[in-house]
């Protein structure tokens, strides 16, 4: 197990390094110039060159990338004298648009995105798995057809459309929920949940529909396995057969997509955060795209890649717990 973990961690580092190299090259080789963005519209040639030197953009590309990677682990200082700028560990760059290090920006926004992602994930897992397993156990019946028709309809609705419907129905018409304003969990847990319930539902509807279809397919395939017939022949209760044998084995594909989905959402749900005005990483990323803030774009991309890769590593380790067959 230790050797397996070691190999996987080396693979994770290799993937992240490759993603960093590709992303860094794309954003720093494209025609847009980070120095020009930092300098502003009315910028002289001399001032632009001074800013490029201060940001280290006059160095060869390989040197810039080496400094960037080194700075992640040790921090770094760009510029000299009164223009020196120190970026502490872990340094993902400096946003001149926000006059703040990229890491500090991400840390400030991460609790919002994490709250949104984890709450929505809990809802869509419960709804999706319940609907999918119920449909699989009532295959080709009216219940199965009704659940799958509902899942297809929900999956076809864009998040922004679902968000508008929820805002109109639960805020404008009924007044059951307040318009979302992020409240830290430590300040008021009840207000935290109340204000995030609407964004949670907006995300959960789409994902629950996809998970319902996937879990139905996996469950039907799992319940047709020979070991299920053996368990039934032994006289085990139906609940034990379904939960302990069928559900555990059928959840392997669900774990895979869940790791990808949760890892991506932890780095921000751009549409949902923008619609509901939540100050998360997704909204930060959208603003960076609009203004061409390349250090922030690069930082968010690396953060998203890290979450996805780490989530997939965790999923691989959970396979042995969920499905005992992979241990052998």
C-alpha positions as CSV (number, residue, x, y, z in Angstrom):
1,X,0.0,0.0,0.0
2,X,2.9,2.4,0.8
3,X,4.5,1.8,-2.6
4,X,1.1,2.2,-4.3
5,X,0.6,5.5,-2.5
6,X,4.1,6.6,-3.4
7,X,3.6,5.9,-7.1
8,X,0.2,7.7,-7.1
9,X,1.6,10.8,-5.3
10,X,4.5,10.9,-7.9
11,X,1.9,10.7,-10.6
12,X,-0.2,13.5,-9.0
13,X,2.9,15.7,-8.9
14,X,3.7,14.9,-12.5
15,X,0.2,15.7,-13.6
16,X,0.1,19.0,-11.7
17,X,3.5,20.0,-13.1
18,X,2.3,19.3,-16.7
19,X,-0.9,21.3,-16.1
20,X,1.1,24.2,-14.7
21,X,3.5,24.1,-17.7
22,X,0.7,24.1,-20.3
23,X,-1.4,26.7,-18.5
24,X,1.6,28.9,-17.8
25,X,2.7,28.7,-21.5
26,X,-0.8,29.5,-22.8
27,X,-1.4,32.5,-20.6
28,X,2.1,34.0,-20.9
29,X,2.7,33.4,-24.6
30,X,-0.7,34.7,-25.9
31,X,-0.7,38.2,-27.3
32,X,-2.1,39.7,-24.1
33,X,0.6,41.1,-21.9
34,X,0.3,41.0,-18.1
35,X,2.6,44.0,-17.8
36,X,0.4,46.1,-20.1
37,X,-2.6,45.1,-17.9
38,X,-0.8,46.2,-14.8
39,X,0.4,49.4,-16.4
40,X,-3.0,50.6,-17.6
41,X,-4.2,52.3,-20.7
42,X,-2.1,55.5,-20.6
43,X,1.3,53.8,-20.3
44,X,4.6,54.9,-21.8
45,X,7.0,52.5,-23.5
46,X,9.6,53.2,-20.8
47,X,7.1,52.6,-18.0
48,X,5.9,49.4,-19.7
49,X,9.5,48.1,-20.0
50,X,10.2,48.9,-16.3
51,X,7.1,47.0,-15.2
52,X,8.0,44.0,-17.4
53,X,11.5,44.0,-15.8
54,X,9.9,44.3,-12.3
55,X,7.5,41.4,-13.0
56,X,10.3,39.3,-14.4
57,X,8.8,39.1,-17.8
58,X,12.0,40.1,-19.5
59,X,13.6,36.8,-18.6
60,X,13.4,33.7,-20.9
61,X,10.1,31.8,-20.7
62,X,11.8,28.7,-19.1
63,X,13.3,30.9,-16.4
64,X,9.9,32.5,-15.7
65,X,8.3,29.1,-15.3
66,X,11.1,27.8,-13.1
67,X,10.7,30.9,-10.9
68,X,6.9,30.3,-10.8
69,X,7.2,26.7,-9.7
70,X,9.9,27.4,-7.2
71,X,7.9,30.2,-5.7
72,X,5.0,27.8,-5.0
73,X,7.2,25.9,-2.6
74,X,9.5,28.7,-1.3
75,X,7.9,32.0,-2.1
76,X,9.7,34.6,-4.2
77,X,10.6,38.2,-4.6
78,X,10.2,40.1,-7.9
79,X,11.7,43.5,-8.7
80,X,14.3,45.4,-6.8
81,X,14.5,48.4,-4.5
82,X,11.3,50.3,-3.8
83,X,9.6,48.2,-6.5
84,X,10.4,44.9,-4.9
85,X,7.4,42.7,-4.3
86,X,7.6,39.8,-1.9
87,X,5.2,36.9,-2.4
88,X,5.2,34.5,0.6
89,X,4.8,30.7,0.4
90,X,2.8,29.3,-1.4
91,X,3.3,31.9,-4.1
92,X,0.9,31.6,-7.1
93,X,1.6,35.0,-8.4
94,X,0.4,38.5,-7.7
95,X,-2.8,40.1,-8.9
96,X,-2.1,43.7,-9.9
97,X,-5.8,44.1,-10.6
98,X,-6.6,43.4,-7.0
99,X,-3.3,44.5,-5.4
100,X,-3.2,41.2,-3.6
101,X,-1.4,37.9,-3.9
102,X,-3.3,35.2,-5.8
103,X,-3.0,32.8,-2.8
104,X,-4.7,35.3,-0.4
105,X,-7.4,35.9,-2.9
106,X,-8.1,32.1,-3.2
107,X,-8.0,31.6,0.5
108,X,-10.6,34.4,1.0
109,X,-12.9,32.9,-1.5
110,X,-12.4,29.2,-0.8
111,X,-14.8,28.9,2.1
112,X,-17.7,30.2,0.0
113,X,-17.0,27.8,-2.9
114,X,-16.4,24.9,-0.5
115,X,-19.7,25.6,1.3
116,X,-21.5,25.7,-2.0
117,X,-19.9,22.5,-3.4
118,X,-20.2,20.3,-0.3
119,X,-23.8,21.3,0.5
120,X,-24.9,20.7,-3.1
121,X,-23.0,17.4,-3.3
122,X,-24.8,16.1,-0.2
123,X,-28.2,17.0,-1.7
124,X,-27.5,15.6,-5.1
125,X,-26.0,12.3,-3.8
126,X,-29.1,11.7,-1.6
127,X,-31.6,12.6,-4.3
128,X,-29.7,11.0,-7.2
129,X,-28.8,7.7,-5.5
130,X,-32.3,7.4,-4.0
131,X,-34.0,7.9,-7.4
132,X,-31.5,5.7,-9.3
133,X,-31.7,2.8,-6.8
134,X,-35.4,3.0,-6.6
135,X,-35.7,3.0,-10.4
136,X,-33.4,0.0,-10.7
137,X,-35.3,-2.0,-8.1
138,X,-38.5,-1.3,-10.0
139,X,-37.1,-1.7,-13.5
140,X,-39.6,-1.3,-16.4
141,X,-42.4,-0.3,-14.1
142,X,-44.3,3.0,-13.9
143,X,-42.1,4.1,-11.1
144,X,-39.0,3.5,-13.1
145,X,-40.3,5.4,-16.2
146,X,-41.5,8.3,-14.1
147,X,-38.2,8.7,-12.3
148,X,-36.2,8.5,-15.5
149,X,-38.4,10.9,-17.4
150,X,-38.0,13.4,-14.5
151,X,-34.2,12.8,-14.5
152,X,-34.0,13.5,-18.2
153,X,-36.1,16.6,-17.9
154,X,-34.0,17.9,-15.0
155,X,-30.7,17.1,-16.7
156,X,-31.8,19.1,-19.8
157,X,-32.3,22.3,-17.8
158,X,-29.3,24.7,-17.7
159,X,-28.2,25.8,-14.2
160,X,-29.0,29.4,-14.9
161,X,-32.6,28.5,-16.0
162,X,-33.1,26.4,-12.8
163,X,-31.7,29.3,-10.7
164,X,-34.1,31.8,-12.2
165,X,-37.0,29.5,-11.6
166,X,-36.0,28.9,-8.0
167,X,-35.5,32.6,-7.4
168,X,-38.9,33.4,-8.8
169,X,-40.7,30.7,-7.0
170,X,-39.0,30.6,-3.6
171,X,-38.1,34.3,-3.2
172,X,-40.3,36.5,-5.4
173,X,-43.6,34.6,-5.2
174,X,-43.6,32.6,-1.9
175,X,-41.0,34.5,0.1
176,X,-39.9,31.2,1.7
177,X,-36.2,31.9,1.4
178,X,-34.1,35.1,1.5
179,X,-32.0,36.2,-1.4
180,X,-28.6,34.4,-0.9
181,X,-26.0,36.4,1.0
182,X,-23.0,34.4,2.2
183,X,-22.8,34.1,6.0
184,X,-19.8,32.3,7.5
185,X,-20.7,29.0,9.1
186,X,-18.8,30.0,12.3
187,X,-20.9,33.2,12.6
188,X,-24.3,31.7,12.3
189,X,-24.8,28.0,11.1
190,X,-28.5,28.5,10.5
191,X,-28.2,31.6,8.4
192,X,-25.3,29.9,6.6
193,X,-27.6,27.0,5.5
194,X,-30.6,29.2,4.9
195,X,-28.8,31.6,2.6
196,X,-27.1,28.7,0.6
197,X,-30.1,26.5,0.3
198,X,-31.2,28.1,-3.0
199,X,-27.8,27.8,-4.7
200,X,-27.5,24.2,-3.4
201,X,-30.8,23.3,-5.0
202,X,-29.9,25.0,-8.3
203,X,-26.7,22.9,-8.6
204,X,-28.2,19.7,-7.1
205,X,-31.1,19.5,-9.5
206,X,-28.7,19.0,-12.5
207,X,-26.3,16.7,-10.8
208,X,-28.9,14.6,-9.1
209,X,-30.5,13.9,-12.5
210,X,-27.2,12.7,-13.9
211,X,-26.4,10.6,-10.8
212,X,-29.9,9.1,-10.9
213,X,-29.4,7.8,-14.5
214,X,-25.9,6.6,-13.7
215,X,-26.8,4.8,-10.4
216,X,-29.8,3.1,-12.1
217,X,-27.6,1.7,-14.8
218,X,-24.9,0.6,-12.3
219,X,-27.4,-0.9,-9.9
220,X,-29.2,-2.9,-12.6
221,X,-25.8,-4.3,-13.8
222,X,-24.7,-5.1,-10.2
223,X,-28.0,-6.8,-9.3
224,X,-27.6,-9.2,-12.2
225,X,-24.2,-10.5,-11.0
226,X,-23.9,-14.2,-9.9
227,X,-23.0,-13.3,-6.3
228,X,-26.3,-11.5,-6.0
229,X,-28.1,-14.7,-6.9
230,X,-25.9,-16.6,-4.5
231,X,-26.8,-14.2,-1.7
232,X,-30.5,-14.6,-2.5
233,X,-30.2,-18.4,-2.5
234,X,-28.7,-18.2,1.0
235,X,-31.9,-16.6,2.2
236,X,-30.4,-13.3,3.1
237,X,-32.9,-10.5,3.6
238,X,-33.7,-8.3,0.5
239,X,-32.3,-5.2,2.3
240,X,-29.0,-6.9,3.0
241,X,-28.7,-8.1,-0.6
242,X,-29.5,-4.7,-2.0
243,X,-27.4,-2.5,0.4
244,X,-24.5,-4.7,1.4
245,X,-23.9,-6.5,-1.9
246,X,-25.6,-4.7,-4.8
247,X,-25.3,-1.1,-3.7
248,X,-21.7,-1.3,-2.6
249,X,-20.6,-2.8,-5.9
250,X,-22.7,-0.6,-8.0
251,X,-21.3,2.6,-6.5
252,X,-17.8,2.2,-8.1
253,X,-18.7,4.3,-11.2
254,X,-20.5,6.8,-9.0
255,X,-17.4,7.4,-7.0
256,X,-15.4,8.1,-10.1
257,X,-17.7,10.9,-11.4
258,X,-18.3,12.2,-7.9
259,X,-14.5,12.8,-7.4
260,X,-14.4,14.7,-10.7
261,X,-17.5,16.7,-10.0
262,X,-16.7,17.6,-6.4
263,X,-13.1,18.5,-7.3
264,X,-14.2,20.8,-10.0
265,X,-16.9,22.5,-7.9
266,X,-14.5,23.1,-5.0
267,X,-12.6,25.5,-7.4
268,X,-15.8,27.4,-8.0
269,X,-19.2,27.2,-9.8
270,X,-18.9,30.1,-12.1
271,X,-22.5,30.4,-13.3
272,X,-24.1,29.7,-9.9
273,X,-21.9,32.0,-8.0
274,X,-22.4,34.8,-10.5
275,X,-26.2,34.5,-10.6
276,X,-26.5,34.5,-6.8
277,X,-23.8,37.0,-6.2
278,X,-21.7,34.7,-4.0
279,X,-18.1,35.9,-3.5
280,X,-16.5,32.5,-4.3
281,X,-13.7,31.3,-6.5
282,X,-15.9,30.9,-9.5
283,X,-16.9,34.5,-9.4
284,X,-13.3,35.5,-8.9
285,X,-12.4,33.5,-12.0
286,X,-15.1,35.1,-14.1
287,X,-13.9,38.5,-13.1
288,X,-10.3,37.6,-13.9
289,X,-11.3,36.4,-17.4
290,X,-13.2,39.6,-18.0
291,X,-10.2,41.8,-17.0
292,X,-7.4,39.5,-18.3
293,X,-5.9,39.0,-14.8
294,X,-3.6,36.2,-15.9
295,X,-2.0,35.4,-12.5
296,X,-5.5,34.8,-11.0
297,X,-6.6,32.7,-14.0
298,X,-3.5,30.6,-13.7
299,X,-3.9,30.3,-9.9
300,X,-7.6,29.2,-10.2
301,X,-6.7,26.7,-12.9
302,X,-4.0,25.1,-10.8
303,X,-6.3,25.0,-7.8
304,X,-9.0,23.3,-9.8
305,X,-6.5,20.8,-11.2
306,X,-5.2,20.0,-7.7
307,X,-8.7,19.4,-6.3
308,X,-9.6,17.1,-9.2
309,X,-6.4,15.1,-9.1
310,X,-6.5,14.7,-5.3
311,X,-10.2,13.8,-5.4
312,X,-9.4,11.1,-7.9
313,X,-6.6,9.8,-5.7
314,X,-9.0,9.6,-2.8
315,X,-11.6,7.8,-5.0
316,X,-9.0,5.2,-6.0
317,X,-8.3,4.5,-2.3
318,X,-12.0,4.3,-1.5
319,X,-12.6,1.7,-4.2
320,X,-11.3,-1.0,-1.9
321,X,-13.7,0.1,0.9
322,X,-16.8,0.3,-1.3
323,X,-16.1,-2.7,-3.5
324,X,-14.1,-5.5,-1.8
325,X,-13.6,-7.2,-5.2
326,X,-10.9,-4.7,-6.2
327,X,-8.7,-5.8,-3.2
328,X,-7.9,-9.1,-5.0
